[in-house]
């Protein structure tokens, strides 16, 4: 084991690596409860998503540990799963099978750019300020999603601001319009957000969970987010929010594997319909690009941010990121593990699998090699025993986790020079559009468009990379098509 993982060379030991792996697991294990909750909202069977989350985490983390020999763990990414449900399925109208198909294609694309020098061009095309703006914007989106799921934010509108009810203008509504009740209400900018009155037990539970989780994270308690979910769920029992009858034999491992048959290879079912309508092709390509862009720079930020200080990645590794192709460096192999994990996850039925910044917790415990990642993978495999209780975890318990993770992700804004208006403008619109338009892809589009606008006005169009021009044109074309349709 010492020879395979080169433990002595990295100044570590078996016990240190195993403890680091367990630390990483507890830091990121909240995804076991949050991912089924988010993807389940898209219509996916939650038990299947729970298993797909574990399977994708185990396989991709093992590849990271055994092939790249670095202490990073992977699982379906926060922000990317929200993008999957609330933008791709709810906002753009794709089925979850089609969304899985796009995730699968995204994984293949990321593998391609990892083994070729295309990666170099894409990395150089997106300015560093935009990379940080996108990362921070996703944090705002995730936190906003948490507040909405917890019902801490409510919305009201007057009759004059309602555009349609059940797809029909109020003036044209008939008795037939409401024969199945009110299923949808579409309003204009007159819809006003407000804070809840805190009379609902589930809202009170979410607030308690948020305060508890915040305290645990502030105190640097290992696995604080997971502990917050568990304790909040337990508090929900006497408050009448948690229904213990949801714990049943139906939540057995056997039934979960039965549900997994619904999502396993469903990406190929979605592939058949995804490209059947050529008018949607720009929208499909834009969405895949948004998936890939968010995944790629999230991973790169994690690797460079945590690997540079600890020596896990050397200066040569970072240089190889731009100058090499294939698997000539540790960074190349780590990026390949991340990319292949996305396609594997899509095959089993989950959104993009990405490298978790929570790996920094294990690295802080002394993890330096792939043995840390292997230990985390084993812990994820053992977590299948938690399946029976997945069904009782309420949104009030997972929403605080979304808010806390969103706060952590917003730290990317620290690397944006807000004193420079040309940097602040694209960063602001990235966050604004992601949160208030409920779409990560629209946030990326807004950031690109305003960045190009700044450069055009300043006469610095030569600074805009052709790839950025092409991506911006694709976003604009998509908006035109949506307007026509």
C-alpha positions in Angstrom: 0.0 0.0 0.0 2.8 2.4 0.8 4.5 1.6 -2.5 1.2 2.0 -4.6 0.1 5.3 -3.0 3.7 6.6 -2.3 2.8 7.4 1.3 6.3 8.0 2.6 7.1 10.2 -0.4 4.1 12.4 0.5 5.0 12.4 4.2 1.8 10.6 5.4 0.7 7.2 6.8 -2.2 4.7 6.4 -3.9 5.9 9.6 -3.7 9.5 8.7 -5.1 8.9 5.2 -8.0 6.8 6.5 -8.9 9.4 9.1 -8.7 12.1 6.4 -11.0 10.1 4.1 -13.6 9.8 6.8 -13.4 13.5 7.5 -14.0 14.3 3.9 -17.0 11.9 3.9 -18.7 13.5 6.9 -18.0 17.0 5.4 -19.8 16.1 2.1 -22.3 13.4 3.2 -25.2 15.8 3.3 -25.5 15.3 -0.5 -27.0 11.8 0.3 -30.1 13.6 1.6 -30.1 16.8 -0.5 -29.6 15.2 -3.9 -32.6 12.9 -3.8 -34.7 15.9 -2.5 -33.6 18.2 -5.4 -33.8 15.6 -8.3 -36.9 14.1 -6.8 -38.6 17.4 -7.5 -37.9 16.8 -11.2 -40.0 13.6 -11.0 -37.1 11.2 -10.5 -37.6 8.3 -8.0 -35.8 9.4 -4.8 -34.6 5.9 -3.8 -33.0 5.4 -7.2 -31.4 8.9 -7.0 -30.0 7.9 -3.5 -28.4 4.8 -4.9 -27.2 6.7 -8.0 -25.6 9.3 -5.8 -23.7 6.7 -3.9 -22.7 4.7 -7.0 -21.4 7.7 -8.8 -19.6 8.9 -5.7 -17.9 5.5 -5.1 -16.8 4.8 -8.7 -15.6 8.3 -9.5 -13.8 8.8 -6.1 -12.1 5.4 -6.6 -10.9 6.5 -10.0 -9.6 9.7 -8.5 -7.7 7.8 -5.8 -6.4 4.8 -7.7 -5.7 6.5 -11.1 -4.7 10.1 -10.1 -3.5 9.3 -6.5 -4.9 12.5 -5.1 -7.0 13.0 -1.9 -10.2 14.4 -3.6 -13.7 13.0 -3.4 -16.5 13.3 -5.9 -20.3 13.3 -5.8 -23.2 14.9 -7.6 -22.5 18.6 -7.4 -24.5 21.2 -5.5 -25.7 23.9 -7.9 -25.5 21.5 -10.8 -28.3 19.4 -9.4 -30.4 22.5 -8.8 -29.6 23.6 -12.4 -30.7 20.2 -13.6 -34.1 20.4 -11.8 -35.1 24.1 -11.7 -33.6 25.3 -14.9 -33.4 22.4 -17.3 -36.5 20.5 -16.3 -38.8 23.2 -14.8 -37.5 26.3 -16.7 -36.7 24.9 -20.1 -39.2 22.1 -20.2 -37.0 19.1 -20.8 -37.9 15.8 -19.3 -35.5 14.4 -16.6 -34.5 11.7 -19.1 -33.4 14.4 -21.6 -31.6 16.3 -18.8 -29.7 13.1 -18.0 -28.8 12.7 -21.7 -27.3 16.2 -21.6 -25.3 15.4 -18.5 -24.0 12.3 -20.2 -22.9 14.3 -23.3 -21.4 16.9 -21.0 -19.3 14.2 -19.4 -18.1 12.9 -22.7 -17.3 16.5 -23.8 -15.3 17.0 -20.6 -13.3 13.8 -21.2 -12.6 15.0 -24.7 -11.2 18.4 -23.6 -9.2 16.7 -20.9 -7.3 14.3 -23.2 -6.7 17.0 -25.9 -5.5 20.6 -25.9 -9.0 21.9 -26.3 -9.0 22.3 -22.6 -6.2 24.9 -22.9 -8.2 27.0 -25.3 -11.4 27.0 -23.2 -9.5 27.8 -20.0 -7.8 30.8 -21.6 -11.1 31.9 -23.3 -12.9 32.6 -20.0 -11.4 35.5 -18.0 -10.5 34.7 -14.4 -12.9 37.4 -13.2 -15.8 35.7 -15.0 -14.9 32.3 -13.6 -15.1 33.7 -10.1 -18.3 35.5 -10.9 -20.0 32.4 -12.1 -18.9 30.4 -9.0 -20.2 33.1 -6.7 -23.4 33.4 -8.7 -24.1 29.7 -8.3 -23.7 30.2 -4.6 -26.3 32.9 -4.5 -28.6 30.6 -6.6 -28.1 27.6 -4.2 -28.8 29.8 -1.1 -31.9 31.3 -2.7 -33.1 27.8 -3.5 -32.7 26.9 0.1 -34.7 29.9 1.3 -37.5 29.0 -1.1 -37.6 25.3 -0.2 -37.8 26.2 3.4 -40.7 28.6 2.7 -38.8 31.3 4.6 -39.6 33.5 1.5 -43.2 34.0 0.4 -44.6 35.7 -2.7 -47.7 37.8 -3.3 -49.3 39.5 -6.3 -52.3 41.5 -7.0 -54.9 40.5 -9.7 -53.6 43.2 -12.1 -50.2 41.6 -12.1 -51.4 38.1 -13.0 -50.7 37.3 -16.6 -52.2 33.8 -16.9 -53.9 31.2 -14.7 -53.6 27.6 -15.9 -52.1 29.1 -19.1 -55.1 31.3 -19.8 -55.4 35.1 -19.4 -57.7 35.9 -16.4 -60.1 37.8 -18.7 -60.5 34.8 -20.9 -60.8 32.2 -18.2 -63.9 30.0 -18.1 -65.2 27.3 -15.8 -63.3 24.7 -17.9 -60.1 26.5 -17.1 -60.5 25.6 -13.4 -62.0 22.1 -13.8 -58.8 20.6 -12.4 -58.2 23.4 -9.9 -55.5 26.0 -10.1 -52.3 24.3 -11.4 -50.2 27.3 -12.4 -50.2 31.1 -12.0 -47.9 33.3 -14.1 -47.3 36.8 -13.0 -45.2 39.8 -14.1 -42.7 41.9 -12.1 -45.4 42.9 -9.7 -44.9 39.7 -7.8 -43.4 40.8 -4.4 -41.2 38.6 -2.2 -41.5 38.8 1.5 -40.3 37.0 4.6 -42.6 34.4 6.1 -44.7 35.1 9.2 -43.2 32.0 10.9 -46.5 30.4 11.9 -46.0 27.2 10.0 -44.2 24.5 12.0 -42.1 23.5 8.9 -40.8 27.1 8.5 -40.0 27.2 12.2 -38.1 23.9 11.9 -36.2 25.2 8.9 -35.1 28.3 10.9 -34.1 26.2 13.9 -32.1 24.0 11.5 -30.4 27.0 9.9 -29.3 28.4 13.2 -28.1 25.0 14.4 -26.2 24.3 11.2 -24.6 27.7 11.2 -23.4 27.3 14.7 -21.9 23.9 14.0 -20.1 25.2 10.9 -18.8 28.3 12.8 -17.5 25.9 15.4 -15.8 23.8 12.7 -17.6 20.7 13.9 -16.6 17.8 11.7 -19.7 16.8 9.6 -21.6 19.8 10.9 -23.9 20.0 7.9 -24.8 16.3 8.1 -25.4 16.7 11.9 -27.6 19.7 11.2 -29.7 17.6 8.8 -30.0 14.7 11.3 -30.8 16.8 14.4 -33.3 19.0 12.5 -35.1 15.9 11.2 -35.3 14.5 14.8 -36.7 17.8 16.0 -39.3 17.7 13.3 -40.8 14.5 14.9 -42.4 16.2 18.0 -43.2 19.3 15.9 -45.3 17.2 13.6 -43.3 17.9 10.5 -41.7 14.5 10.1 -43.9 11.5 9.4 -42.3 8.4 10.8 -44.7 6.2 8.9 -42.5 7.0 5.9 -40.0 4.5 7.4 -41.2 1.3 5.9 -40.2 -1.9 4.2 -40.8 -0.1 1.0 -37.5 1.8 1.6 -35.5 -1.4 1.4 -32.3 -1.9 -0.6 -34.2 -4.3 -2.8 -36.9 -1.8 -3.7 -34.3 0.9 -4.3 -32.5 -1.3 -6.8 -35.9 -1.9 -8.4 -36.4 1.9 -8.7 -32.8 2.2 -10.0 -34.0 0.2 -13.1 -36.1 3.3 -13.9 -33.1 5.7 -14.0 -30.3 3.3 -15.2 -29.5 4.1 -18.8 -32.5 6.4 -19.0 -30.1 8.9 -20.5 -30.2 6.9 -23.7 -34.0 7.1 -23.7 -33.7 10.9 -23.4 -31.1 11.0 -26.2 -33.6 9.7 -28.7 -36.0 12.6 -28.1 -33.4 15.3 -27.3 -32.4 15.9 -30.9 -35.7 15.1 -32.5 -36.7 18.8 -32.6 -34.0 20.7 -34.6 -35.5 24.1 -33.4 -34.3 23.2 -29.9 -30.8 22.4 -31.0 -29.3 25.8 -29.9 -31.0 25.5 -26.6 -29.7 21.9 -26.1 -26.1 23.0 -27.0 -26.3 26.0 -24.7 -27.5 23.9 -21.8 -24.8 21.3 -22.3 -22.2 24.1 -22.5 -23.6 25.6 -19.3 -23.3 22.2 -17.6 -19.8 21.8 -18.8 -18.6 25.3 -18.0 -19.9 25.2 -14.4 -18.5 21.7 -13.8 -15.1 22.5 -15.3 -14.3 25.7 -13.5 -15.8 24.4 -10.2 -13.3 21.5 -10.4 -10.4 23.6 -11.5 -11.0 26.1 -8.6 -11.1 23.2 -6.1 -7.9 21.6 -7.4 -5.9 24.9 -7.7 -7.3 26.4 -4.5 -6.5 23.4 -2.2 -3.7 21.7 -4.1 -1.4 24.7 -4.5 -0.9 25.4 -0.8 -0.5 21.8 0.2 1.8 20.7 -2.6 -0.6 18.1 -3.9 -0.3 19.7 -7.3 3.1 21.2 -8.1 3.7 24.2 -10.4 4.6 21.7 -13.1 1.1 20.1 -12.7 -0.6 23.5 -13.2 1.6 24.3 -16.2 0.8 21.0 -17.7 -2.9 21.9 -17.4 -2.4 24.4 -20.3 0.5 22.9 -22.2 -0.1 19.1 -22.2 -2.5 16.6 -23.6 -3.4 13.1 -22.5 -2.4 12.0 -19.0 1.1 13.3 -18.6 0.5 15.0 -15.3 -1.3 14.4 -12.0 -3.6 17.2 -12.8 -4.6 15.6 -16.1 -5.4 12.3 -14.5 -7.4 14.1 -11.7 -9.5 16.0 -14.3 -10.1 12.8 -16.2 -11.5 11.2 -13.1 -13.8 14.1 -12.6 -15.0 14.1 -16.2 -15.6 10.4 -16.4 -17.5 10.6 -13.1 -20.1 12.8 -14.7 -20.9 10.3 -17.5 -21.0 7.4 -15.0 -23.4 9.3 -12.8 -25.7 10.1 -15.7 -25.9 6.5 -16.7 -27.1 5.5 -13.2 -29.4 8.5 -12.9 -27.9 11.6 -11.3 -26.8 15.1 -12.3 -23.1 16.1 -12.9 -20.6 14.4 -10.6 -17.9 16.9 -9.6 -14.9 17.2 -7.2 -16.1 18.5 -3.8 -14.4 21.5 -2.2 -15.2 19.7 1.1 -12.2 17.5 0.2 -10.3 20.4 1.8 -11.5 19.1 5.2 -9.7 15.8 4.7 -6.6 17.5 3.3 -6.6 19.7 6.4 -6.5 16.4 8.4 -3.3 15.4 6.6 -4.7 13.6 3.5 -2.2 13.7 0.7 -2.7 10.7 -1.5 -5.3 8.6 -3.2 -5.7 6.4 -0.1 -7.8 9.3 1.4 -10.1 9.2 -1.6 -10.4 5.4 -1.4 -11.3 5.7 2.3 -14.0 8.2 1.4 -15.4 5.9 -1.3 -15.6 3.0 1.1 -17.6 5.2 3.5 -20.0 6.2 0.8 -20.5 2.5 -0.1 -21.4 1.7 3.6 -23.9 4.6 3.6 -26.3 2.4 1.7 -27.5 1.4 5.2 -29.0 4.8 5.6 -31.6 4.2 2.8 -34.6 3.4 5.1 -34.5 6.9 6.6 -34.1 8.9 3.4 -37.9 9.2 3.0 -38.5 10.9 6.3 -36.0 13.8 5.9 -38.1 16.9 5.2 -37.3 19.9 3.0 -37.1 21.9 6.2 -34.0 19.8 7.2 -32.2 19.9 3.8 -33.0 23.6 3.0 -30.5 24.9 5.7 -27.8 22.8 4.1 -28.5 24.5 0.8 -28.3 27.9 2.4 -25.0 27.2 4.2 -23.4 25.6 1.1 -24.5 28.6 -0.9 -22.8 31.0 1.6 -19.6 29.0 1.2 -19.7 29.2 -2.6 -20.3 32.9 -2.6 -16.7 33.3 -1.3 -15.7 33.2 -5.0 -16.8 36.8 -5.2 -13.8 37.7 -3.1 -11.6 37.3 -6.2 -13.7 39.8 -8.2 -12.3 43.3 -8.2 -15.6 45.1 -7.3 -13.8 48.5 -7.4 -13.5 48.1 -11.2 -16.9 48.6 -12.8 -16.0 46.6 -15.9 -15.4 43.6 -13.6 -18.3 44.3 -11.2 -20.9 44.5 -14.0 -20.7 41.0 -15.4 -20.2 39.5 -11.9 -23.4 41.3 -10.6 -25.5 40.1 -13.5 -24.2 36.6 -13.1 -25.5 36.4 -9.6 -28.7 38.5 -10.3 -29.9 36.4 -13.2 -29.0 33.1 -11.6 -31.0 33.8 -8.5 -33.9 35.9 -9.6 -34.3 34.2 -13.0 -33.9 30.8 -11.4 -31.4 29.8 -14.0 -27.6 29.2 -13.8 -27.4 29.2 -17.6 -29.1 32.6 -17.9 -26.6 33.9 -15.3 -23.7 32.7 -17.4 -25.3 34.2 -20.5 -25.7 37.6 -18.8 -22.1 37.5 -17.5 -20.8 36.8 -21.0 -23.0 39.3 -22.7 -22.1 42.2 -20.4 -18.4 41.2 -20.5 -18.5 41.5 -24.3 -20.4 44.8 -24.0 -17.7 46.2 -21.7 -14.9 45.2 -24.0 -16.7 46.6 -27.1 -17.4 50.0 -25.4 -13.7 50.2 -24.3 -12.4 49.3 -27.7 -10.8 46.1 -26.4 -12.5 43.6 -28.6 -9.2 41.9 -29.2 -9.3 40.7 -25.6 -12.4 38.6 -26.3 -11.5 35.1 -27.2 -13.2 33.6 -30.3 -14.7 30.8 -28.0 -16.2 33.5 -25.8 -17.6 35.3 -28.9 -19.2 32.0 -30.1 -20.6 31.1 -26.7 -22.2 34.6 -26.4 -23.6 34.4 -29.9 -25.2 31.1 -29.0 -26.8 32.5 -25.8 -28.2 35.5 -27.8 -29.5 33.2 -30.5 -31.2 31.1 -27.9 -33.0 34.2 -26.4 -34.1 35.2 -29.9 -35.5 31.7 -30.5 -37.3 31.7 -27.2 -38.9 35.0 -28.0 -40.1 33.8 -31.4 -41.5 30.6 -30.0 
